[in-house]
């Protein structure tokens, strides 16, 4: 996959310092937290829906429920 860049922060005790984009890391963290919250919905975590369109509908519905909380 071209154009993909790793955005995980380097460890503080790393010998050679590498650049990190903190804005992208913050965005990555938000996405990971969203997936963690979505996994609390059993229907999403176990993927009961067989068709992709139905699964996408359940993902949208679950996301709205999380947003309204």
N, CA and C atoms as a LAMMPS dump frame, in Angstrom:
ITEM: TIMESTEP
0
ITEM: NUMBER OF ATOMS
207
ITEM: BOX BOUNDS ff ff ff
-5.0000000000000000e+02 5.0000000000000000e+02
-5.0000000000000000e+02 5.0000000000000000e+02
-5.0000000000000000e+02 5.0000000000000000e+02
ITEM: ATOMS id mol type element x y z
1 1 1 N 0.846 -1.173 0
2 1 2 C 0 0 0
3 1 3 C 0.893 1.239 0
4 2 1 N 0.8 1.98 -1.022
5 2 2 C 1.657 3.157 -1.133
6 2 3 C 1.039 4.346 -0.416
7 3 1 N 1.904 5.184 0.075
8 3 2 C 1.456 6.4 0.733
9 3 3 C 1.091 6.242 2.198
10 4 1 N 1.285 5.044 2.76
11 4 2 C 0.964 4.827 4.167
12 4 3 C 2.186 5.138 5.009
13 5 1 N 1.97 5.855 6.093
14 5 2 C 3.066 6.266 6.952
15 5 3 C 2.766 5.822 8.381
16 6 1 N 3.766 5.257 9.058
17 6 2 C 3.589 4.856 10.453
18 6 3 C 3.533 6.108 11.327
19 7 1 N 2.572 6.143 12.242
20 7 2 C 2.406 7.34 13.066
21 7 3 C 2.485 7.035 14.557
22 8 1 N 2.928 5.835 14.91
23 8 2 C 3.039 5.503 16.33
24 8 3 C 4.236 6.237 16.915
25 9 1 N 4.054 6.818 18.076
26 9 2 C 5.114 7.607 18.698
27 9 3 C 6.317 6.748 19.06
28 10 1 N 7.533 7.29 18.915
29 10 2 C 8.721 6.529 19.313
30 10 3 C 8.855 6.495 20.832
31 11 1 N 9.588 5.502 21.318
32 11 2 C 9.818 5.394 22.759
33 11 3 C 10.728 6.535 23.21
34 12 1 N 10.617 6.925 24.448
35 12 2 C 11.39 8.056 24.953
36 12 3 C 12.871 7.73 25.097
37 13 1 N 13.215 6.45 25.268
38 13 2 C 14.618 6.094 25.449
39 13 3 C 15.283 5.618 24.154
40 14 1 N 14.724 5.958 23.036
41 14 2 C 15.282 5.569 21.742
42 14 3 C 16.608 6.276 21.519
43 15 1 N 17.607 5.554 21.009
44 15 2 C 18.948 6.131 20.829
45 15 3 C 18.978 7.149 19.704
46 16 1 N 18.4 6.814 18.561
47 16 2 C 18.36 7.775 17.463
48 16 3 C 16.941 8.314 17.345
49 17 1 N 16.826 9.594 17.366
50 17 2 C 15.512 10.231 17.37
51 17 3 C 14.917 10.238 15.962
52 18 1 N 13.646 9.902 15.859
53 18 2 C 12.955 9.968 14.585
54 18 3 C 11.814 10.972 14.69
55 19 1 N 11.465 11.54 13.558
56 19 2 C 10.384 12.529 13.546
57 19 3 C 9.037 11.838 13.691
58 20 1 N 8.121 12.524 14.324
59 20 2 C 6.782 11.988 14.494
60 20 3 C 5.776 13.103 14.305
61 21 1 N 4.713 12.778 13.636
62 21 2 C 3.639 13.735 13.419
63 21 3 C 2.606 13.527 14.521
64 22 1 N 2.575 14.406 15.5
65 22 2 C 1.704 14.245 16.654
66 22 3 C 0.23 14.394 16.286
67 23 1 N -0.065 15.178 15.263
68 23 2 C -1.454 15.33 14.842
69 23 3 C -1.985 14.004 14.31
70 24 1 N -1.21 13.308 13.468
71 24 2 C -1.64 12.012 12.948
72 24 3 C -1.753 10.989 14.06
73 25 1 N -0.873 11.059 15.054
74 25 2 C -0.951 10.128 16.178
75 25 3 C -2.232 10.348 16.974
76 26 1 N -2.623 11.589 17.134
77 26 2 C -3.86 11.908 17.849
78 26 3 C -5.075 11.368 17.09
79 27 1 N -5.057 11.507 15.768
80 27 2 C -6.141 10.977 14.941
81 27 3 C -6.189 9.443 15.014
82 28 1 N -5.038 8.793 14.968
83 28 2 C -4.961 7.334 15.059
84 28 3 C -5.526 6.862 16.389
85 29 1 N -5.192 7.566 17.455
86 29 2 C -5.686 7.212 18.784
87 29 3 C -7.211 7.309 18.85
88 30 1 N -7.768 8.331 18.236
89 30 2 C -9.228 8.499 18.229
90 30 3 C -9.903 7.343 17.488
91 31 1 N -9.318 6.917 16.385
92 31 2 C -9.884 5.803 15.612
93 31 3 C -9.802 4.513 16.42
94 32 1 N -8.661 4.269 17.063
95 32 2 C -8.507 3.058 17.874
96 32 3 C -9.487 3.037 19.044
97 33 1 N -9.71 4.189 19.66
98 33 2 C -10.679 4.263 20.763
99 33 3 C -12.097 3.986 20.263
100 34 1 N -12.413 4.479 19.075
101 34 2 C -13.745 4.239 18.507
102 34 3 C -13.967 2.754 18.257
103 35 1 N -12.962 2.059 17.697
104 35 2 C -13.092 0.629 17.478
105 35 3 C -13.218 -0.121 18.795
106 36 1 N -12.509 0.335 19.824
107 36 2 C -12.618 -0.287 21.14
108 36 3 C -14.017 -0.149 21.714
109 37 1 N -14.623 1.017 21.524
110 37 2 C -15.981 1.234 22.02
111 37 3 C -17.008 0.445 21.212
112 38 1 N -16.764 0.327 19.9
113 38 2 C -17.694 -0.431 19.053
114 38 3 C -17.691 -1.906 19.412
115 39 1 N -16.59 -2.418 19.919
116 39 2 C -16.511 -3.832 20.268
117 39 3 C -17.35 -4.178 21.492
118 40 1 N -17.847 -3.173 22.199
119 40 2 C -18.749 -3.438 23.318
120 40 3 C -20.126 -3.891 22.821
121 41 1 N -20.421 -3.584 21.565
122 41 2 C -21.659 -4.051 20.963
123 41 3 C -21.393 -5.443 20.395
124 42 1 N -22.003 -6.437 20.986
125 42 2 C -21.716 -7.83 20.639
126 42 3 C -22.006 -8.13 19.169
127 43 1 N -23.043 -7.555 18.662
128 43 2 C -23.423 -7.809 17.27
129 43 3 C -22.34 -7.332 16.302
130 44 1 N -21.653 -6.258 16.657
131 44 2 C -20.577 -5.736 15.816
132 44 3 C -19.312 -6.573 15.995
133 45 1 N -18.968 -6.89 17.232
134 45 2 C -17.727 -7.615 17.517
135 45 3 C -17.724 -9.015 16.915
136 46 1 N -18.875 -9.696 16.944
137 46 2 C -18.923 -11.067 16.427
138 46 3 C -19.37 -11.13 14.973
139 47 1 N -19.751 -10.01 14.428
140 47 2 C -20.176 -9.874 13.034
141 47 3 C -21.256 -10.874 12.661
142 48 1 N -22.426 -10.676 13.273
143 48 2 C -23.575 -11.525 12.954
144 48 3 C -24.089 -11.285 11.543
145 49 1 N -23.955 -10.071 11.073
146 49 2 C -24.466 -9.743 9.734
147 49 3 C -23.565 -10.355 8.673
148 50 1 N -24.154 -11.077 7.743
149 50 2 C -23.377 -11.75 6.701
150 50 3 C -23.069 -10.828 5.521
151 51 1 N -24.018 -9.986 5.171
152 51 2 C -23.817 -9.1 4.027
153 51 3 C -23.152 -7.808 4.479
154 52 1 N -22.292 -7.292 3.631
155 52 2 C -21.527 -6.085 3.962
156 52 3 C -22.434 -4.876 4.165
157 53 1 N -23.489 -4.768 3.376
158 53 2 C -24.395 -3.623 3.489
159 53 3 C -25.118 -3.624 4.841
160 54 1 N -25.505 -4.808 5.317
161 54 2 C -26.161 -4.909 6.62
162 54 3 C -25.181 -4.61 7.75
163 55 1 N -23.946 -5.097 7.601
164 55 2 C -22.913 -4.834 8.614
165 55 3 C -22.603 -3.337 8.686
166 56 1 N -22.523 -2.694 7.525
167 56 2 C -22.27 -1.252 7.494
168 56 3 C -23.415 -0.484 8.152
169 57 1 N -24.63 -0.956 7.959
170 57 2 C -25.778 -0.32 8.612
171 57 3 C -25.696 -0.44 10.128
172 58 1 N -25.308 -1.619 10.613
173 58 2 C -25.162 -1.805 12.066
174 58 3 C -24.011 -0.97 12.609
175 59 1 N -22.918 -0.857 11.844
176 59 2 C -21.808 0 12.266
177 59 3 C -22.258 1.452 12.369
178 60 1 N -23.017 1.9 11.39
179 60 2 C -23.52 3.281 11.405
180 60 3 C -24.451 3.51 12.588
181 61 1 N -25.338 2.562 12.814
182 61 2 C -26.283 2.673 13.922
183 61 3 C -25.55 2.699 15.265
184 62 1 N -24.576 1.807 15.435
185 62 2 C -23.809 1.759 16.678
186 62 3 C -22.999 3.036 16.88
187 63 1 N -22.448 3.571 15.799
188 63 2 C -21.673 4.796 15.891
189 63 3 C -22.548 5.969 16.322
190 64 1 N -23.773 6.018 15.795
191 64 2 C -24.7 7.085 16.195
192 64 3 C -25.058 6.952 17.672
193 65 1 N -25.293 5.722 18.127
194 65 2 C -25.59 5.518 19.542
195 65 3 C -24.439 5.977 20.435
196 66 1 N -23.211 5.677 20.016
197 66 2 C -22.049 6.139 20.789
198 66 3 C -21.935 7.648 20.762
199 67 1 N -22.228 8.242 19.621
200 67 2 C -22.133 9.695 19.48
201 67 3 C -23.162 10.408 20.352
202 68 1 N -24.357 9.796 20.484
203 68 2 C -25.427 10.417 21.261
204 68 3 C -25.238 10.261 22.77
205 69 1 N -24.382 9.356 23.169
206 69 2 C -24.156 9.153 24.605
207 69 3 C -23.598 10.336 25.294
